[in-house]
Amino acid sequence: MDGSFQIVAAEAQSVADAAFRAEVDAFLDTALTDELRAAGRATTGLKSSFEACAAWRAILFERGWLAPSWPVAYGGAGWSTEQRLYFENASAARDAPILQSSGIRTIGPLIIAEGTQAQKDRYLPAILSGAHEWCQGFSEPQAGSDLSALSLRAEREGEHFILTGSKLWTSFANYATHMFLLARCDPGSAGGHGLVFLLVEMDRPGIEVRPIRFIDGACETNEVFFNGVRTPAVDRIGDVGEGWKAAKRLMEIARSNNTTTGLLRRAMRAAQQGAAEAGCVDGEMQMRLADIVRRIDAFEALEAHVSAGGIDIGPAPATSALKLLATELHQAITEVAIDVAPQSAFAQEKYFATRAATIYSGTSEVHRNILARAIGCP
């Protein structure tokens, strides 16, 4: 396959589709500088360097292509599933910087779907311009895969909530301007009851961020402490006490796009290059590499069908299937890369960076349980 799975037969591709591809190719070939490509190639974590992301984000924003799946009315490109997949794969093939913006990919779509008009007017333009950078405040020391066990307190005081507690494993909180989080607003509640989904400015007094250093030396995740932080009650998605509903909708969005086909093909290309440079292309390794390419093709087909609404199951199990398959496949790719080039610093960093992939956004076990329930297992 060419990295752009088509739901319709190839012979039915319209002139408009061909024109779109040509436009994308011409733009990427011109806009991606050698420096931006080098930054993309060097990326081993969730996103490229801050400087490269800022530069590439500005270029895409000016073009109007920063938010491919957002409606045009909100500043997005309004692309179809096929167009979005083609752009992602074409960008990956040219080593474009990896953005992985929580604003573009997760909270923006949730605000479009569930937010008030005032929230849309305030937050969406700032997400697109880069003025707001978002992080997700869900996990806590005692609430990881069992997110409903969270205990961050949100005590109502007039028109504000007072936040007390902490969040853990918060990616990029060290330079985020805003956090979307879940907190417990009813102290007598348990599980998914009595929660509120809040949009919080990270410069509010009482917020402390402590970076967590990974085994590879990177500091992508953080601890975040809330010491009596006052935040407006109006800055919430949904009703007070109904935060779990908003969180479930957001996780459906996040799990559908946190590991894309473009990201997988990029990692696979690096593994194949490492194998070629190390001379590890015997019959057994060729079969192993070919099997992973086949699995990526199959995942791309599934991603296209789920994005286009072509899978007759609920959104939660559909996105769980995407998340489960993508993260385990990403790990399999990095395992091949480290096997063929164990001395490669890039392969080592990439391997370590993907170890947490089957934990974040819900563990693989959690997603298998969701899928089991969807098919009627007890």
C-alpha positions as CSV (number, residue, x, y, z in Angstrom):
1,M,0.0,0.0,0.0
2,D,1.1,3.6,-0.5
3,G,0.2,4.9,3.0
4,S,-3.1,6.3,2.1
5,F,-5.7,3.6,2.4
6,Q,-8.8,4.3,0.3
7,I,-12.3,3.2,1.3
8,V,-13.4,3.4,-2.3
9,A,-11.7,1.6,-5.2
10,A,-8.6,3.3,-6.7
11,E,-10.3,3.7,-10.1
12,A,-13.0,5.8,-8.5
13,Q,-10.6,8.4,-7.3
14,S,-11.8,11.8,-8.5
15,V,-9.9,14.5,-10.2
16,A,-10.4,16.5,-7.0
17,D,-8.6,13.8,-5.0
18,A,-5.7,13.8,-7.3
19,A,-5.5,17.6,-7.2
20,F,-5.6,17.5,-3.4
21,R,-2.7,15.0,-3.2
22,A,-0.7,17.1,-5.7
23,E,-1.3,20.2,-3.6
24,V,-0.2,18.5,-0.4
25,D,2.9,17.1,-2.0
26,A,3.9,20.4,-3.4
27,F,3.4,22.2,-0.1
28,L,5.3,19.7,1.9
29,D,8.2,19.6,-0.5
30,T,8.5,23.4,-0.3
31,A,7.6,24.2,3.3
32,L,9.7,21.5,5.0
33,T,13.2,22.9,5.4
34,D,16.3,20.7,6.0
35,E,16.2,21.8,9.7
36,L,12.6,20.8,10.2
37,R,13.2,17.4,8.5
38,A,16.2,16.8,10.7
39,A,14.1,17.6,13.8
40,G,11.5,15.2,12.7
41,R,14.0,12.4,12.1
42,A,15.5,12.9,15.5
43,T,12.2,12.6,17.4
44,T,12.0,9.6,19.7
45,G,9.3,10.8,22.1
46,L,5.7,12.0,21.9
47,K,6.6,15.2,19.9
48,S,9.5,16.9,18.3
49,S,11.6,19.6,19.9
50,F,9.8,22.7,21.2
51,E,11.5,25.0,18.6
52,A,10.7,22.7,15.7
53,C,7.1,22.3,16.7
54,A,6.6,26.0,17.1
55,A,8.1,26.6,13.6
56,W,6.1,23.9,11.9
57,R,2.9,24.8,13.7
58,A,3.2,28.4,12.5
59,I,3.6,27.3,8.9
60,L,0.6,24.9,9.1
61,F,-1.5,27.6,10.8
62,E,-0.7,30.1,8.1
63,R,-1.8,27.6,5.5
64,G,-5.0,26.7,7.4
65,W,-3.9,23.0,7.7
66,L,-3.1,22.9,11.4
67,A,-6.3,21.2,12.4
68,P,-7.2,18.8,9.6
69,S,-10.3,17.3,11.2
70,W,-11.8,20.5,12.7
71,P,-14.7,22.0,10.8
72,V,-13.9,25.0,8.6
73,A,-16.2,27.2,10.7
74,Y,-13.9,26.8,13.6
75,G,-10.6,27.4,11.7
76,G,-10.0,23.8,10.7
77,A,-9.3,22.3,7.3
78,G,-12.5,20.3,7.3
79,W,-10.8,17.4,5.5
80,S,-12.3,14.0,4.8
81,T,-10.9,10.9,6.4
82,E,-9.0,10.0,3.2
83,Q,-7.5,13.5,2.9
84,R,-6.4,13.6,6.6
85,L,-4.8,10.2,6.3
86,Y,-3.0,11.1,3.1
87,F,-1.6,14.3,4.7
88,E,-0.5,12.5,7.8
89,N,1.3,9.8,5.8
90,A,2.8,12.3,3.4
91,S,4.1,14.4,6.3
92,A,5.6,11.3,8.0
93,A,7.3,10.2,4.8
94,R,9.1,13.6,4.6
95,D,10.1,13.6,8.3
96,A,7.9,16.5,9.2
97,P,8.1,17.5,13.0
98,I,5.7,15.5,15.2
99,L,3.3,17.9,16.9
100,Q,0.9,15.7,18.9
101,S,-0.9,18.8,20.2
102,S,-3.4,18.0,23.0
103,G,-5.2,21.2,22.0
104,I,-5.6,20.3,18.4
105,R,-6.2,16.6,18.9
106,T,-8.3,16.3,22.1
107,I,-9.6,19.3,24.0
108,G,-10.3,21.3,20.9
109,P,-12.6,18.7,19.4
110,L,-14.3,18.3,22.8
111,I,-14.9,22.0,23.1
112,I,-16.3,22.0,19.5
113,A,-18.7,19.2,20.4
114,E,-19.6,20.0,24.1
115,G,-18.4,23.5,24.9
116,T,-20.4,26.7,25.3
117,Q,-20.2,29.4,22.7
118,A,-18.2,31.5,25.0
119,Q,-15.6,28.7,25.4
120,K,-15.4,28.2,21.7
121,D,-14.8,31.9,21.1
122,R,-12.2,32.0,23.8
123,Y,-10.2,28.8,23.4
124,L,-10.4,27.6,19.8
125,P,-8.6,30.6,18.2
126,A,-5.9,30.5,20.9
127,I,-5.4,26.8,20.4
128,L,-4.9,27.3,16.6
129,S,-2.6,30.3,17.1
130,G,-0.4,28.5,19.6
131,A,-1.2,31.1,22.3
132,H,-2.6,28.2,24.4
133,E,-0.7,24.9,24.9
134,W,-2.8,22.2,26.7
135,C,-2.0,19.3,28.9
136,Q,-4.2,16.6,30.4
137,G,-4.7,16.2,34.2
138,F,-6.3,12.8,34.7
139,S,-3.9,10.3,36.4
140,E,-3.1,10.6,40.1
141,P,-0.8,8.6,42.4
142,Q,-3.7,6.2,43.2
143,A,-5.7,6.6,40.0
144,G,-4.1,5.4,36.8
145,S,-6.0,2.8,34.8
146,D,-8.7,3.1,37.4
147,L,-9.2,6.8,36.7
148,S,-12.5,6.9,38.6
149,A,-10.5,6.5,41.8
150,L,-9.2,10.0,41.5
151,S,-9.3,12.3,44.6
152,L,-8.2,15.8,43.5
153,R,-10.7,17.9,45.4
154,A,-12.8,20.7,43.8
155,E,-14.6,22.5,46.6
156,R,-17.2,25.1,45.5
157,E,-16.8,28.6,46.9
158,G,-19.1,31.0,45.2
159,E,-18.2,31.3,41.5
160,H,-15.0,29.4,41.9
161,F,-13.7,25.9,42.7
162,I,-10.8,25.5,45.1
163,L,-8.5,22.7,43.9
164,T,-6.4,20.6,46.4
165,G,-4.4,17.5,45.5
166,S,-2.1,16.4,42.7
167,K,-1.9,14.9,39.2
168,L,0.8,12.5,38.0
169,W,2.4,11.5,34.6
170,T,1.1,14.8,33.1
171,S,2.7,15.1,29.7
172,F,4.3,18.5,28.9
173,A,2.8,20.3,31.9
174,N,6.2,22.0,32.3
175,Y,5.4,24.3,29.4
176,A,1.6,24.1,29.1
177,T,-0.5,27.2,29.5
178,H,-3.7,25.3,30.3
179,M,-4.8,22.0,31.7
180,F,-8.1,20.1,31.3
181,L,-8.7,18.0,34.3
182,L,-11.1,15.9,36.3
183,A,-11.7,16.6,40.0
184,R,-14.0,15.4,42.7
185,C,-16.6,18.1,43.6
186,D,-18.7,15.9,45.8
187,P,-16.6,14.6,48.7
188,G,-19.1,11.8,49.5
189,S,-19.1,10.4,46.0
190,A,-17.1,7.5,44.5
191,G,-16.2,6.2,41.1
192,G,-17.5,8.2,38.2
193,H,-20.0,10.1,40.2
194,G,-19.6,13.6,41.7
195,L,-16.8,14.8,39.3
196,V,-16.3,18.0,37.4
197,F,-14.4,18.5,34.1
198,L,-12.5,21.8,34.4
199,L,-10.4,24.0,32.1
200,V,-7.6,25.5,34.2
201,E,-5.0,28.1,33.6
202,M,-1.6,26.9,34.6
203,D,-0.3,30.2,35.9
204,R,-2.9,30.3,38.7
205,P,-1.3,30.7,42.2
206,G,-0.9,27.4,44.0
207,I,0.1,25.3,41.0
208,E,3.5,23.6,41.2
209,V,5.0,21.5,38.4
210,R,7.8,19.0,39.0
211,P,9.3,17.2,36.0
212,I,9.8,13.5,36.1
213,R,13.0,12.3,34.4
214,F,12.7,9.1,32.3
215,I,15.2,6.4,32.0
216,D,16.4,7.9,28.6
217,G,16.9,11.3,30.3
218,A,13.9,13.0,28.8
219,C,11.4,14.9,31.0
220,E,8.1,14.7,29.0
221,T,5.9,13.9,32.0
222,N,5.4,15.7,35.3
223,E,3.8,15.8,38.8
224,V,1.5,18.7,39.2
225,F,0.4,19.9,42.7
226,F,-2.6,22.0,43.5
227,N,-2.4,23.9,46.7
228,G,-5.7,25.8,47.2
229,V,-5.9,26.8,43.5
230,R,-8.9,29.1,42.7
231,T,-10.4,28.5,39.3
232,P,-13.7,29.8,37.9
233,A,-16.6,27.4,38.0
234,V,-17.8,28.6,34.6
235,D,-14.6,27.1,33.1
236,R,-16.0,23.6,32.9
237,I,-17.3,21.2,30.2
238,G,-20.8,19.9,31.1
239,D,-22.6,20.1,34.4
240,V,-21.2,20.0,37.9
241,G,-21.1,16.4,39.0
242,E,-21.2,15.2,35.3
243,G,-17.5,15.4,34.6
244,W,-17.2,11.6,33.9
245,K,-19.4,12.0,30.9
246,A,-17.2,14.7,29.4
247,A,-14.0,12.7,30.2
248,K,-15.3,9.6,28.5
249,R,-16.1,11.6,25.4
250,L,-12.6,13.1,25.4
251,M,-10.9,9.7,25.8
252,E,-12.8,8.4,22.8
253,I,-11.3,11.3,20.8
254,A,-7.8,10.9,22.3
255,R,-7.6,7.1,21.8
256,S,-8.6,7.5,18.2
257,N,-5.6,9.6,17.2
258,N,-2.8,9.3,19.7
259,T,-0.8,6.8,17.6
260,T,-1.6,7.3,13.9
261,T,-0.6,5.3,10.8
262,G,1.8,8.1,9.9
263,L,3.6,7.7,13.2
264,L,3.8,3.9,12.7
265,R,5.1,4.2,9.2
266,R,7.7,6.7,10.3
267,A,9.0,4.4,13.0
268,M,9.0,1.4,10.6
269,R,11.0,3.3,8.1
270,A,13.7,4.0,10.8
271,A,13.7,0.3,11.7
272,Q,14.1,-0.8,8.1
273,Q,17.0,1.7,7.6
274,G,18.7,0.5,10.8
275,A,18.4,-3.1,9.5
276,A,19.9,-2.2,6.2
277,E,22.8,-0.3,7.7
278,A,23.5,-3.1,10.1
279,G,23.3,-5.8,7.4
280,C,20.5,-7.6,9.3
281,V,18.3,-8.4,6.3
282,D,18.5,-12.2,6.3
283,G,15.4,-14.3,5.4
284,E,14.1,-14.4,9.0
285,M,14.4,-10.7,9.5
286,Q,12.9,-10.0,6.1
287,M,9.8,-12.0,7.1
288,R,9.6,-10.2,10.5
289,L,9.8,-6.8,8.8
290,A,7.2,-7.8,6.1
291,D,4.8,-9.0,8.8
292,I,5.0,-5.7,10.6
293,V,4.4,-3.8,7.3
294,R,1.3,-6.0,6.8
295,R,0.1,-5.2,10.3
296,I,0.5,-1.5,9.6
297,D,-1.5,-1.7,6.4
298,A,-4.3,-3.5,8.3
299,F,-4.3,-0.9,11.0
300,E,-4.5,1.9,8.4
301,A,-7.6,0.2,6.9
302,L,-9.1,0.0,10.4
303,E,-8.2,3.6,11.2
304,A,-9.9,4.8,8.0
305,H,-13.1,2.8,8.6
306,V,-13.4,3.9,12.2
307,S,-12.8,7.6,11.3
308,A,-15.4,7.4,8.5
309,G,-17.9,5.7,10.8
310,G,-17.8,2.5,8.9
311,I,-17.5,0.1,12.0
312,D,-20.8,-1.0,13.4
313,I,-19.8,-0.9,17.1
314,G,-19.9,1.9,19.7
315,P,-17.3,4.7,19.7
316,A,-15.7,3.5,23.0
317,P,-14.8,-0.1,21.8
318,A,-13.9,1.2,18.3
319,T,-11.4,3.7,19.7
320,S,-10.1,1.2,22.2
321,A,-9.4,-1.2,19.3
322,L,-7.4,1.6,17.6
323,K,-5.4,2.5,20.7
324,L,-4.7,-1.1,21.6
325,L,-3.5,-2.2,18.2
326,A,-1.5,1.0,17.5
327,T,0.4,1.2,20.7
328,E,1.3,-2.5,20.7
329,L,2.3,-2.3,17.1
330,H,4.5,0.8,17.8
331,Q,6.2,-1.2,20.5
332,A,6.8,-4.2,18.2
333,I,8.4,-1.8,15.6
334,T,10.8,-0.4,18.2
335,E,11.6,-4.0,19.4
336,V,12.7,-4.9,15.9
337,A,14.7,-1.7,15.6
338,I,16.6,-2.5,18.8
339,D,17.2,-6.1,17.8
340,V,18.8,-5.1,14.5
341,A,20.8,-2.2,15.8
342,P,21.3,-2.6,19.6
343,Q,24.1,-0.1,19.7
344,S,22.1,2.7,18.0
345,A,21.4,5.6,20.3
346,F,18.3,6.5,18.3
347,A,16.9,2.9,18.5
348,Q,17.5,2.7,22.2
349,E,15.8,6.1,22.9
350,K,12.9,5.1,20.7
351,Y,12.5,1.7,22.4
352,F,12.5,3.3,25.9
353,A,10.1,6.0,24.8
354,T,7.5,3.5,23.7
355,R,7.5,1.3,26.8
356,A,4.8,3.4,28.4
357,A,2.6,3.4,25.2
358,T,0.5,0.5,26.4
359,I,-0.1,2.2,29.7
360,Y,-1.1,5.8,28.8
361,S,-4.7,6.5,27.8
362,G,-5.6,3.2,29.5
363,T,-3.6,0.0,29.7
364,S,-4.0,-2.7,27.1
365,E,-5.8,-4.8,29.7
366,V,-8.4,-2.1,30.2
367,H,-9.0,-1.8,26.5
368,R,-9.3,-5.6,26.1
369,N,-12.0,-5.6,28.8
370,I,-13.9,-2.8,26.9
371,L,-13.7,-4.9,23.7
372,A,-14.8,-8.0,25.6
373,R,-17.9,-6.3,27.0
374,A,-18.7,-4.9,23.5
375,I,-19.0,-8.5,22.1
376,G,-21.0,-9.7,25.1
377,C,-18.4,-11.4,27.3
378,P,-19.3,-11.4,31.0
